Amino acid sequence: MTEVYLINTLHRGRYMLSFFVLLFVAGGISSLIPTSEIIKIITILFLIPLILYISVRVSQKPSSWQVRENEIIISFSNKEYKYYINEINHIRSLTRSGGTLYVIYLNDKSPRRYWRNKLFQNEDDQLALQQALTNSQIEYYKF
């Protein structure tokens, strides 16, 4: 039986779009308020955590990962991706301040990227997934 690892992933494009749109909207609204510039700047600085929170919530795209003997299956609510072991050159996990970027390097195709988010999230199965990738036949690099 194959174990399923639940990972808190984000849609990176939606996250970045949401973050910058909300930041520019907050800046635009603050420019309309008749007060000193320092007050406006401080207000925007205090709004950044709220903007981050909203952007993360809007762009959540949880996934489930299965590491099998001959394939890796990544499932989202509306789509499933299968990568056969013989098609994978290697996998890298790059730790960042807001989470982990998993990059699956394929032999003949461009790499596939999956962003694991840890901001404003409960714990997921990331450590178990990394252990499963380490124990598999795939070349796995953790940076």
N, C-alpha and C positions, 0 to 999 in steps of 0.2 A: 504494500500500500504506500502511496506517495503522500508525503506531508505537504500541506498547503500553508504558505507563509503570507500573512496579510501585511501589506506594506502601505504606508500613508504616502501616496504619490500625488504630485501636483501636475496640472496642465501648465507648463512653463510659459507658453505664449499668453494664455489668459491671465496668469498671475502678473506678468510684467505689464500687460496692457491695463489691467485693473489698478495696479499700484500707481502707474504714472498718470492715468486719467484722474484718479482720486486726488493725487498730489497736486496736479495742475488745477483741478476744480477748487480745492481748498485754497491754493494760492490766489486764484482768481477772485474767490469770494472775499479773502482777506484784503485784497487790494481795494475792494469797494468800501471797506469799513473805514470811517474817518477817525483814525488814531495814528499814533507814531509808528514808524517803521519797525522799531525794536519790539514793540508789542506784537505786531503782525508776525515777525520772524519767530518769536518765542511761542506764539500760538501754533504756528505751523509745526515747529519742532515737537510740541506736545501732542499734536495730532498724528504724527508719523506712526506711533504704535497702533493707533486705531486704524489707520490706513493699511498697515501691514496685516492686522487681524482680519479686516474685511476682505482684503485681497486673497489671503490664504483660504478663508471660508468659501469665497466665490469660485476659486480654482481647484478645489479638492477633487481628486480623481483616484480614489482608493483602488488598489490592485491586489490580486492574489497571484503568488508565484509558486510554481511547482517545478522542482528539479528532479527530473527522472533520469533513468540510466542513459537514454539516447536523445533526450530533448529537454528544453526548458519551455514552459508554458506560462505566459503572463496574461492574466485575464482582467479586464475592466468590466464595468457594468454593461457596456454595449459592444465590446470587441474583445477578441482573443488573438494573441500572437504566439506562434509556435516557432521555436528556433531549434533546429536539429544540431546535435553536438558536432557532427562532421562539418556543418556550415559555419561554426563559430571558431574564429581564430583565437580570441581571448576575451576576457571580461575584466574591466577595471571598475573599482569603486573608489570614487574620489570624495573624501570627507570635506565638507564645507561648513561654514558657520550655521547655516540654516537647514542643513540636512546632508544628504549623500547623493552624488550623481553616479548612477550606474550606467556605464557605457559598454554595450555589447558590440565588439568588433567582429564583423562577418567577413568571410573569405572574399566574396566577390561583390559585396554590396557596401553601401555607406553604413557607418556605425548607427546603432539605435541607442537613444539616450532616454533614461527614465530618472526623474528627479524625486527622490524620497525627501519628504518634508518632515521636520521635527518641531517646527514652530506651532504653538497652540494645538498640539496633538497629544493623544494618549500614546503610550508605548506601543510599538508594533513588533513584528517578528524579524527585525533587521539582523540581529546577532545570530539568530538561528539560520536565517537565509545565508549569511556570510559563511557560517560553518558548513552548511550544505554545499555551497559553491566550492569551498576549499576541499571538501571530501570528494567532490565529483571529478570526472575526467577532464574537465575544462581547465585551461590555464586561467587562473584567477589572481589578480593583483589588487591589493588593497593599499591605497595611498592616503 
